[in-house]
Each structure stands twice: as structure tokens, then as C-alpha cells.
Amino acid sequence: MRVAFVLGTTSGGTGRHVRMLVEGLVRRGHQVLVAGPRGVEERFSYTGAGARFVEVPVSDRPHPLNDARAVLVIRRLAMGADVVHAHGLRAGALAALGRRAPRGGPARAPLVVTLHNALTAGGLIGFVYRLLERVVAGRADRVLVVSPDLGERMSALGARDVRAAVVPAPPPGPARRRPEEVRAELGAGRRPILLTVARLAQQKGLDTLLDVARGPWPDDDPGRSPLFVVAGEGPLRERLQARIDAERLPVMLLGNRDDVPDLLAAATAVLVTARWEGQPLSLSETLMAGRPVIATEVGGIPALLGGAGLLVPYGDVEALRSAVRTLVGDPEAVARMAAASARRGAALPDADDAVERVMSDYGQEDRTKD
């Protein structure tokens, strides 16, 4: 089978997911091509996984000239594929526009589109993206979604075949340092640590996290006041840091880290304040590491947690703060939730499950097990 992946600019989960699929398909003897911006190849090395890479200018914002060029390149690449699998709304819409009609040419390859994110932008960008949603819903043969709400939206827009996507995280590596060493680095002392692993971007709801961190917290024993630690980088860093400094909030922005397993081992719990998430890899890693979770009840988070963790409505600062207070004040609750997370983490799908599912979505069967 010849599979052509199309993706746009990504520095995170989407790129890693495509790399995982490439590895699994190549290992099973299939021919794989990846089309996307040069930066994704430099970051994820699809050629290193056995794929052929073709540079296609799929940016994260509309660009008429580049988009027209991308459509033409995708149309040419699709002619040699048995299936085209686009990842993301922009890549999916361009792949849909690049399909050659059967009349006057070879039969077009089936188009599968995985939607990894919900539309959260407004204004002109939001209007354009709503048009792209309609293009994908109307032209894709199959739409894979990372959360039930995305599936409902695409079905309402007329998508013919909508299915749940399987987006597993790789097992987290072992911690390289003892929790006591990490706590000393952070200056946490005896304080509970609430860890957030997220890009510093609007979707992650980090203003809500700062509202939660503002308290009030117990002042009779400073050792019980939680320390909020955020691992990640992004465009909101300067604004968030300015507010942390101005309000003297107990929040540390650590930037990008390569020691997330160490941070997880030292954390009392993981806090997710996102406006929307699909199947965030960081949350899967948290479950596999067996850490308690407090998260907003949005997108695909409830299904991913599967009953492990505490869910609160997005933007409800008091509910989030109350959940933090309840958890950090009850060591037995922390232990129970850690055990529940570990059980859920052990039951999550792995890379083989994802490849087998996607081959089924392509209309193929995995015969490598025979």
C-alpha cells in the first residue's frame, strides 16, 4: 500500500503522531510519503523513519500563493498514492482541493483527514477556518476526530464517515533524578507541586491557572500553599510572566524541559486548565506515570481520563481552586487518584493499536500477524 501523509506546520503532538504512523506502516512493508513544510521534516525526521519527504508549503495561516502551490503539489502526489491521509484542518482542506476528479483522469485516492484541534479563533481567521471545515466535511471520504465534540460538528456539516482517532503517547521514560532533587531545584520545600505541561498559548487557558494560583491559600502554614509549575514555551510567556511578577503569584514558568518524567515524579498532581483539548499526549503520559489529574471537562479529556482524575468546568476558577485544595490536603486521596491514573494509563492504546486502527480506516487489514 502507498500512503501519502499531508501535514502543516507543527512542533508538537501532530508531528509526533505522524512519525509514529510512518514507523508502523514502514515496518509493515508499506510505502510512505510525507508532504509538508521543510521545518516538520527537520524536527521529526520522517525520512529517518523510512518515508520519502516532499516539501509542500502548508502554513498555519491562509496564504493564497503558497496555498495554490500546495494544492498543485498535493494533486500530483495523490496520483501515485493508494490513500491520502491529511492531518489538521488546513492540510485536510488543501488535500481535498487538490484531489483530481475521476472524469478525464485516473481514479482519485481516498482521502482521510484527521482533525487534531478544535476551532477556537474568531474574526476573519475564524470565518476562513469555518469555510475550511465545510470543505473537509464535504470532500473527505473519512474524517477522524480526537474528541466527540469535533465528531458532532463534522457530522452536522455533512461529513459522510466520521470516526474516532487513536492518538497514543509513547511511554514516558524513567525519571533520572529523585523527587527530592527536583523539589530542591524548584525551591518547593514541603509545598505541594501542581504541574502543568503545556504550550504557553491561548488554547491552554493559562490565565485561568494564574487565577487559581492567586488563592487564597492557608496562611497559617506556608508549607501547605501549593507551588504551580508550568513546563512549556510559547507566545504568551512575556504576558504571563508580567502578571506573575505584578501579582506575586506562586507560579514558575520553566520553559521547554527535557526532564518531564522527573517533574511528574515530583508533582503532587497535574493541573490542566485548557479551553479545549483533544487527546493531549502530555495527559496520556501523566496517566502512564500514575500521577493524579485535575482537568477541565472539555473536548476529549473526559474520554481520555476514563474516570481517573477530577473534572471541572472550563473557566470555573473556584471549582478548580477547590479541587486543588481538596486534593493537596488529603494524602490518601492523592494515593487513590495516583492508583486510578496508573490503571487508566496501563489500559491506553499503544502505537500498534493506532497503526492497526488507521489501516482499518484506510480499508486495509494488517496481515503481518498471520
N, C-alpha and C positions, 0 to 999 in steps of 0.2 A: 504494500500500500504506500502511496506517495501522499504525504501530508504537508501542506503549506500553512505555517502559522503566520499571522499578521498581528503586530502589536505596535503601540505607540510609545511615547516617552514614559519611562517608568524607572524608578530607582528602588522599588520595594517588592511587595508581595506578588504582583502580577508577573514581573520578570522572573522571579524565583519559581513561580508556578509553571511558567512555560519551560524553563530549564528542566524542571522535574519531568514534565511530559516528554520533552525531547529525549532525555536519557532513557526513559522507559520504552519509548517507541523504537529508538535506535537499537536498544538491547534486544528487542523482539524481532529485529531484522527489517524494519520499515525504513523507507527513505524520507528524510525530514528536511524541509527548507524553512528558514525563519526570515521574514521580511520585516524590517523596522528601522528606526534611526540608528546611526552608527554607534551612538552612546550606549544603547542597550547591549550591543554585541561586546563593546569594551567592558561593560560592567558584568555581564553574565556569561560570556564566552560560550555561545551556542555552538560554535564550530568546535570548541574543545569537547563538547558532548557528542559530536559526531554529525551535526547538522551542516547544511550549506547555508550561508548567510548572504542576503541581498539587501543592500541599503535602500530604504524607502523613507522619504521624509514625512512621517506621520507625527505631527507635533501635538502638543496638548491643548492648542488653541486653533481656531479656524485660520487658515492661510490659503487664500484662493489659488495662488500659483503652485505652491507645494502640494496642495490637495489634488489639483488637476494632474500633476506629475505622478502622485501616488496612485491615483485611480488607474492611469495608463500602465504603470509598472505592475500593479496587482492583477490587472486584466491579463497581462502577458504571462505572469507566473501561474495564475489559476488554470491556464490552458494545459499545463503539464501536471496538474495535481488530481488525485482521486477525491480529496476533500480539502476545503479551505477552512481553517479554524482561526477566527479573529478574536482578539482579547481586548475588551474595552469598547466603549460606545463609539469613539471616533474611528478606531481601527475597523470596527464592525460596519459602520456606515460607509467608509471608503471601500471596504471589500465588497459590500453589497452593490455600490455604484460601479465597481469595476468588473462585475460579472458580465460575461458575454451571453447575449440571448441565443437560444438554440437556432433560431432562423438564420441561415446564412453562415453558420459556423459550427464548430464541434459542441457537443452537449456540455453544458457548464457543470463544473464540480459542485457538489452540495456545499452549502455554506453553513457552518456552525459558528455562533457568536457567544462568547462567554462575557457576561456583564459582571464586573468586579466591584462596581461602585454605583451608588445612587446619585441622582441629580440633586445637588444642593445649592447651585448658583442661581441667582436671579438676574433681572435685567436682560440686556441683549444676549449675553452668553447663555443665560438660561433659556431664552427663546430659541437660539440656534440649537442647543442640545436637545430641546424637546422635538425639534424637527428631525434631528438625527435618530432619536428614539423611534420615530414613526418610520423612518427609512429601514432601520433594523427590523422592527416588528413586521413590516410589510414584505421584506425581501429575503430575510434569513430563513433557511429551511428548518433550523432548530436554534432555540435560544436557551442557553444555560445560565442560571442565575445563582448568586451566592446567598440570597435571602428570600423568604416568602413574599415580602412586600414588593420586591423587584419583579417576581414572577407574576403577581397580581397585576402590576402596572403593564407589563408587556402583553399579558393576555387581554387586558382591556383595550390595548392599542391594536389588537388583531393578530398577534403572533400566532402562527399555526401550531407550533410544538414547543412548549416551554417545560424545561426540566431543571431539577436541582443540580448544581455543580458540586463536585467534590474537590475541595481545595485543602489538602492536608499540609501540615507543617512538618519539617524534618524534626526528629527527636532532638531536644536540646542537649548540648554537650555537658559533661560534668563540670561542676564548679571547681575552679582551680585554687580558690582561697577559702579559708574558713569564714563563716559568717561574722565572727568576732573581728577579723581583719577588715572586712568590708565596712562594718559598723564604725570601726575606728577611723577609717578613711573619711567617712561621711560625717564624723563627729556626732553620731547619733546617741552615744551613751546608752541609757536604758530605754530610750524613747521607741515607741512603735514606728516602723517604717512602712509608709504606704507608697508602693512603687507604681509608676505609670510608664509604659513603654509606648511611645507614640511620636509621630512626626509633629512638629510644632506648627500645626496648620488649623484652619478654621473648623474643618470637619471633626476634629478631635475634642472639641468642647472644653478646651483648657482654661478658658475664663471661668467656667463653672468650677473646675478644680481649684482655682485660686479663691473663689467664693467659699468653697468648702473649707479650704485651709485657713481662712480668716477666723474661723471659730465662732463662738468662744469655746475654749478648751479648759480643762481643770487647771486652776492656778495654785491649788494647794500643794500640788506635786508636779513640778515641771517634767519629771521623768515620764509622766503619763501623757504628755502632749505629743501628738504624732508629728513626725517629720515626713513631708511629702517630697518624693524624689522622682524626677522626670528624666528618662533616658530617651534621647532623640534630638533631632535638629530640624530646623525649618524656618519659614519666612516670618513667623511671629515671635522669634526669640527676643528681639530687642524690645518689643512692646510688652511681652510678658515679664521680662526681667525688670523693666522700668516699674511695672506695677508691684512686683515682688519687693523691690527696694523701697518704693514710696510707702507701701503699707506694712513693711517689715514682716512679710509673710514667711511661715516656716516651710519654704519651698526651695528646692535646689534643682536647677536646670543643668544636667550633666553633659549635654550634647550627645553625639553618637558614641556608643560604647561597644566594645567587642567582648565585654565580660558580663553580658546579661544573665547567664546562668549563675554567676556569683551574686549579682544583685537579687535575683529571685530567691536564692537560698537564704539571703539575709533579710528579706522582706517579711513583714508580718502578714501583709496581704497585698494584692494587686488591685489598683483602682482604675476603672475605665469610665471616662466621663463623656464619651463620644456622642456627637449628634446622630451619627449613623455609622454602622459597620456591617460588613458582610460576614466573612469568615476570617477574621484577623489572625494572621499567623502568630502574632505575639500572644494572643489569648490561648490559642492551642498549645503553644509552648508552656504557658503558665499552668495549664491543666496537666500536661505531661510531667511538669516539675512538681506537681502536687502542692500548689500554693492557693490559699483562699482567694476568692474573687468577689469584688463589689463592682457592678457594672450597670450601665444604663440599659433599659429594656427597649432596644432599637434594633432594626434590621435583622441580621442573622444571629445576633448574640444569644437570645434565649435558646434557639435550637442548638447552637454550638455548646452552650453550657449544659444542656440536658438535665437541668435541675440542680446542678452543682453551682454554688455561689448565690449571692444576694443580688436581686434585680430591683432597680428603682427607675422611676420615670425620668426621661431626659430633662435636664434643666431644673429639677426639683432639688435645690441646694439643701434644704433642711432634711429631706429624706436621705440624701447622700451622707450628710454630716451625721445624722442619727445612726445610719448603718455603720459608719466608721466608729462612732463612739461605742456602739453595742459590741462590735467585733473586738476592738483593741482592749476593751475592758473585761473580756471573758476568754481566758486562755483555753478553756475546754471547747468553746465554740470555734476558736481558731483551729484546734486539733481536729474537730469533727469536719469542718469545711475543707481542711487540707486533705483529709482522707477521701472525702467526696470528690474533690478535684482530681486526685490521683486515680480513682476508679474511672472517672469520666475520661481522663487523659489516656488511660490504657485501652479504652474502647473506641477511640477516634480512628478514622480510616487512615491508612498509610499511603505511600507513593504507589505501590502496586494496585491498591484499591482504586486510586484515582485514574491510573492508566487503563485498567480494565473497564472502568465506567465510561471513560471517554471513547474507548474503542466501541463500546456498545452504542454510544451516542453517534458514532460515525457509521453505524450499521455493520460493524465488523465483530467477529468473535476472536478472543485470544486463544489460539490453538497451541501456544507454547507449553501448556500444561499437559498436553496429551502424551 
